[in-house]
Amino acid sequence: MQLADIRFTDAPPITLDVKSIEVDTGEAADSARRDRDVGDGLTHAPDVELRQWALDRLRTAGRAGVARFEILSARVEEEKLPRAEGFAGLFGSPPGAVYTMTAEAQLEIDAADGRSAIASAKVVRTRSIEGNRTREERRRFFSELTETTMAEFDQQMEGAIRQHLNPWVL
């Protein structure tokens, strides 16, 4: 089963009074790529989805100024659960794991008149999965974890932009 790409085109774009938008994935993307093999089936990596958010939601309509979207943290951390002791540990299901996904970014405006401002959002979500899940169930688990994390990021970031960058929102 092919999982659908996560897109942010259902909401109207956020149009900014700047000439250009730069998307900087920086070290967060490198870190996320190393973490990508955490968990079987991580098809929607948080660094990729944060970049897609910026491409889908942000637009320019100005003649001067720059907006910089910087990914600060995009990772998935795994904590293996301990195996049960005794008979259940020897013959029971394999232990599961707890996954924590972090999606954090900021949008900074540098206006031509020298003013600047920053809006940021950080979402941390934690979910666990049992160790006896199939590859397909794990793919769906990670897809749902990413979708819910990014939906919350979208809501938080839009709110932060409208609150802190309001003079540049058209």
C-alpha positions as CSV (number, residue, x, y, z in Angstrom):
1,M,0.0,0.0,0.0
2,Q,1.4,3.4,-1.0
3,L,1.0,6.1,1.7
4,A,-0.1,9.5,0.5
5,D,2.3,12.4,0.6
6,I,1.7,14.9,3.3
7,R,0.8,18.3,1.8
8,F,-0.4,21.6,3.2
9,T,-2.4,22.9,0.3
10,D,-5.8,22.6,1.9
11,A,-5.2,25.8,3.9
12,P,-4.8,29.1,2.1
13,P,-1.2,30.2,1.6
14,I,0.3,32.8,3.9
15,T,1.4,35.7,1.7
16,L,4.3,37.8,3.0
17,D,5.3,41.3,2.1
18,V,8.9,40.2,1.2
19,K,10.7,39.7,-2.1
20,S,12.0,36.3,-1.4
21,I,11.8,33.3,0.9
22,E,14.8,31.1,1.8
23,V,14.3,27.7,3.2
24,D,17.3,26.5,5.3
25,T,17.3,22.9,6.4
26,G,20.8,23.2,7.8
27,E,22.1,20.7,10.3
28,A,18.6,19.7,11.3
29,A,18.2,17.9,8.0
30,D,21.5,16.0,8.4
31,S,20.4,14.9,11.8
32,A,17.0,13.8,10.6
33,R,18.6,11.8,7.8
34,R,20.7,9.9,10.3
35,D,17.5,9.3,12.3
36,R,15.5,8.2,9.3
37,D,16.4,4.6,9.8
38,V,15.1,4.7,13.3
39,G,12.0,2.5,13.0
40,D,11.1,0.4,10.1
41,G,8.8,2.3,7.7
42,L,9.7,6.0,8.4
43,T,8.5,7.2,5.0
44,H,7.6,10.8,6.0
45,A,10.7,12.2,7.7
46,P,10.1,15.4,9.7
47,D,12.8,17.4,7.9
48,V,11.2,16.7,4.5
49,E,7.7,17.5,5.8
50,L,8.9,20.8,7.4
51,R,10.4,21.9,4.1
52,Q,7.2,20.9,2.3
53,W,5.2,23.0,4.7
54,A,7.3,26.1,3.8
55,L,6.9,25.4,0.1
56,D,3.1,24.8,0.4
57,R,2.2,27.5,2.8
58,L,4.5,30.5,2.3
59,R,4.2,33.0,-0.7
60,T,5.8,36.3,-1.5
61,A,4.2,39.5,-2.8
62,G,6.7,42.2,-1.9
63,R,9.4,44.2,-3.6
64,A,12.0,44.1,-0.8
65,G,12.9,42.1,2.3
66,V,13.7,38.4,2.9
67,A,11.9,35.7,4.9
68,R,14.1,32.9,6.1
69,F,12.5,29.6,7.1
70,E,14.9,27.6,9.2
71,I,14.4,24.1,10.5
72,L,15.8,24.0,14.0
73,S,15.0,20.4,14.9
74,A,13.5,17.5,12.9
75,R,14.1,14.2,14.4
76,V,12.6,10.9,15.6
77,E,14.0,9.3,18.7
78,E,13.5,5.7,19.7
79,E,13.4,4.2,23.2
80,K,13.2,0.5,23.2
81,L,10.9,-0.9,25.8
82,P,12.4,-3.6,28.1
83,R,11.6,-7.2,27.5
84,A,9.2,-8.8,30.0
85,E,10.8,-11.0,32.6
86,G,10.2,-14.8,33.1
87,F,8.1,-17.0,30.9
88,A,6.4,-14.0,29.1
89,G,9.8,-12.5,28.2
90,L,11.1,-15.8,26.7
91,F,8.0,-16.7,24.7
92,G,5.9,-13.6,24.5
93,S,5.8,-10.9,21.9
94,P,9.0,-8.8,21.3
95,P,9.1,-5.6,23.2
96,G,7.9,-2.5,21.5
97,A,9.3,1.0,21.5
98,V,8.4,4.6,22.3
99,Y,9.0,7.1,19.5
100,T,9.3,10.8,20.0
101,M,9.0,13.1,17.0
102,T,10.2,16.7,17.1
103,A,9.4,19.3,14.5
104,E,10.7,22.8,15.2
105,A,11.3,25.7,12.9
106,Q,11.3,29.5,12.8
107,L,10.5,32.1,10.2
108,E,12.5,35.3,10.3
109,I,11.7,38.4,8.4
110,D,14.4,40.9,7.5
111,A,12.7,43.9,6.1
112,A,14.3,46.4,3.8
113,D,13.7,49.2,6.4
114,G,15.9,47.4,8.9
115,R,13.1,45.9,11.0
116,S,13.1,42.2,11.8
117,A,10.9,39.7,13.6
118,I,10.7,36.0,14.2
119,A,7.9,33.5,14.6
120,S,8.6,29.9,15.7
121,A,6.8,26.7,16.5
122,K,7.9,23.5,18.2
123,V,5.8,20.3,18.3
124,V,6.9,17.2,20.2
125,R,4.8,14.1,20.0
126,T,5.4,10.7,21.6
127,R,3.7,7.4,20.7
128,S,4.4,3.8,21.4
129,I,4.1,0.7,19.2
130,E,4.1,-2.9,20.1
131,G,7.0,-5.0,18.9
132,N,4.9,-7.6,17.0
133,R,3.5,-5.2,14.4
134,T,3.9,-5.9,10.7
135,R,6.0,-3.8,8.4
136,E,2.8,-2.2,7.0
137,E,1.4,-1.4,10.4
138,R,4.7,0.2,11.3
139,R,4.6,2.3,8.1
140,R,1.1,3.5,9.0
141,F,2.2,4.2,12.6
142,F,5.0,6.5,11.5
143,S,2.8,8.1,8.8
144,E,0.1,8.9,11.4
145,L,2.7,10.2,13.9
146,T,4.1,12.5,11.2
147,E,0.7,13.6,10.0
148,T,-0.5,14.6,13.5
149,T,2.8,16.2,14.4
150,M,2.8,18.3,11.2
151,A,-0.9,19.2,11.5
152,E,-0.2,20.7,15.0
153,F,3.0,22.4,13.6
154,D,0.9,23.9,10.8
155,Q,-1.6,25.3,13.3
156,Q,1.1,26.6,15.7
157,M,3.3,28.2,13.1
158,E,0.4,29.9,11.3
159,G,-0.7,31.4,14.7
160,A,2.8,32.5,15.5
161,I,3.2,34.1,12.1
162,R,-0.1,36.0,12.4
163,Q,0.9,37.1,15.9
164,H,4.6,38.0,15.5
165,L,4.9,38.8,11.8
166,N,1.5,40.5,11.3
167,P,3.0,43.7,9.7
168,W,4.3,41.5,6.8
169,V,1.3,39.3,6.4
170,L,-0.9,40.4,3.4
